[in-house]
Amino acid sequence: MATTNYETVFIAEPEISNDQVDQLINKIKQSVTASNGTVAGEDRWGRRRLAYPIQGHREGFYAVITFTADTSVVNSVEHLFAVTDSVIRHMTTKVIKKTKKFAPRRERSAGAAEGGRPAGRTGGPSRGRPEFTPKPSSPAPGQVATGDQYGQPLRPEGVRAPAAAAEPGPIAPAPTAAPEGGTSHA
């Protein structure tokens, strides 16, 4: 099987002693080396404040271990974290080395446009935003508006305003019921 580079991070309870951390890290190292893996390094970050409470803890002891092993070793390390009560959170990730190489950037030719457009792009002048015409304030009470929001007259010249509508009167009473004794046929 092919070996892969892994990095595992775990957070232990903040009350854990340094001896207990040493024992936990040694268990992880033994689990990796028992399956023909190699431990590349360990980094103890120490006690740090958590971003949010985890299992009622606001702090935790952080540690990072990097190792190279088969994929089956990850399952045994994850199982070790799951059965250890002092570990409150853990994560193992595959480390991917970036081997992609990028070509060096080409320099612009001397005649390239300086206006922010790439060289060789054709087209006319850039179009800006349309002009904004502010809306005139509404007329004061008692004044008549002479134009719409764009300053245009409300009606074309020569067109008169319609005659003012008569004030609506009171609502007509509802029709009365038919006379007693039946309906009338007239």
N, C-alpha and C positions, 0 to 999 in steps of 0.2 A: 504494500500500500504506500501511497505517496504521503509524505509528511507535509503539514501545513503550519504556518505561523499563527498563533492565537495570543490573545490578550484577555485576561480575566480581571475584572474589578469586583471587589466585594466590600460591603459595608458591614462592620460588626457593631454590636451594641457598644455604647460609649463607656459602660462600666467595666469593659473587658480589660484585664491586666496585660502588661507587655509579655509576660510568660505565656499567657493563653494565646496571644497573637502569634508568638513564635511557634507554639505547638500547632496551631491551625495552618500556618504557612508551611511548616514541615510536612504535615499530612498531605497538603496539596502537592508539594514537591515529590513526595514519595509516590503518590498516585500517578503522577506524570512519568517519573523515571521507571516505575514498575512496568509500564507499557511501552518501553523503549523510546520514550520521549526525552527531550532535553529542556531544562529550564534556562532561559536566556537571561532573565533578570527579575528582580523584585524591587518594588518601590513602595515605601510606606509613607502615605501622606499624613497619617496621624488623625487626631480628633478634629473634626470639622462640623460646622453647623449645616444641617440639612435644608434643602429648599422648602420642604414641607414635611410635616410629621409622618414618620413611617413606624407603624406598630407602637405608637405612643412615644417615640423617641424624637427629640429635636436635634440631636447630635449623633454622630457615628464615627467609627474608626475606619478610615479608608485605606485600602491596600491594592496594589496592582501587581500582577504577575504575568510575565510574558514567557511563552514556551513554544516549542516546536514538537508536534506529535501527530499521530493518526487521528482520524475523526472519532474513533471509538473512545479515545481518552477524554474527549470533551464530555461525553455522557457520564463517565465516572467522576469527573471533577464537579459537574453539575449535581450529581447525586450526593456527593460529599457536602456541598453547600446546603442542599435541601434537608439533610438529616442533622446538620449542626445548628443547634438552637441559638447560638450567639450571632449567627449571620442573619442580618435583617433584609439585605438586598444583595443580589449578585447578577453579573452579566458577563458572558464570554463572547468575544467577537473574533472573526477571522481577520487577520491583518493582510491587506492586499498591497503589495508593493507596486508603485506606479512605475511602469517601464515604458510608457508612451513618451516619445520624444517629439517635441514640436519643432517645426522649421523656424529658422530665425525670421524676424519680421523684415519685410522688404522696405527699403527706403523709398520715399516719394520722389518722383521725378521733379526736375527744376520747374516745370511748367504746371505743376499740380495746383489745383484751386486751394486757396487758403480758407475758404468760407465754411469749412466743416464738412463738405461733401467729399466723398472719395473721388480720386482721380478717375477719369473716364466716364463718369456719370453724365448723361446728356439730359437736356431739358431746358426749359425756359427759366426765367427768373422765378424765384420762389414766391408763392402766393402768401401774402400775410393774412391776418384775420380781417374780416370786414369791419368797416368803420362803425363805431358805436355812437348812436345818437341818443343822448339822455332824454328820458321822458319828461316833458314839461310838467310843471306842477299843476295841479287841478286849480280851476278858478276859485276865487274867494266866493263866499256865499253872497248871492245877489247878482253876481256877474254871470254872463253867458259865455260859454266856451266858444271860441272862434275857430278852433281847429282840432284835429285828432291828435293822437300821441306822436305823430310824425310831423306835425306842423302843417298838414294839409287841411284845406277848408272842409268843413263838415258836409257841405252840399256844393255841387257845381254851380257856377254863376248862372243866374237866371232861373234857378229852380227855387220856388217858394216853399216855405215851411208849411206843413199841413195845418189846417185850422185847429185850434185847441179843442180837444174833445170836451164835451159837456161833462160836468161833474156827475158821476153816477148817483142816481137817486137811491132811496131806500129799497130794500128788497121787497118785491111784491108778496102779499100774503099768500099762503098756501090755499088751494081751492077748497071750498067748503064741501062737506059731505052731502050726499044726496038727501032729498027730503024723506022724512019718515014715511014708512009704508011702501017703500019700493023705489023703483027708479022712474024717472019721468021720461016720457017719449014725446018730444015735441017736434 
